[in-house]
Amino acid sequence: MEWCSNCHNVAADGQMKQDPPSFAAIAMYRSPGYIRSNIVAPHGAMPDIANVLGLNVDDLVAYITSLDRPLD
């Protein structure tokens, strides 16, 4: 929440958005491997949260992929 919500909508019921994508949009359109690689090797303005916080990347990937839901 603290690090990702500055840019991404991270809520489980978050609305879809593209720039930057909400976690729900990421879950729907990206594979777990792609999600993991973007956390481990951050892009653009994204902080290197995996290294800075000693984050459990697998837990974050599991949370994001759990948000995959059908479009309304």
Buried (B, 14 or more C-beta within 10 A) or exposed (E): EEBBEEBBBBEEEBEBEEEBBBBBBBBBEBEBEEBBBBBBEBEEEBEEBBEEEEBEBEEBBEBBBEBBEEEE
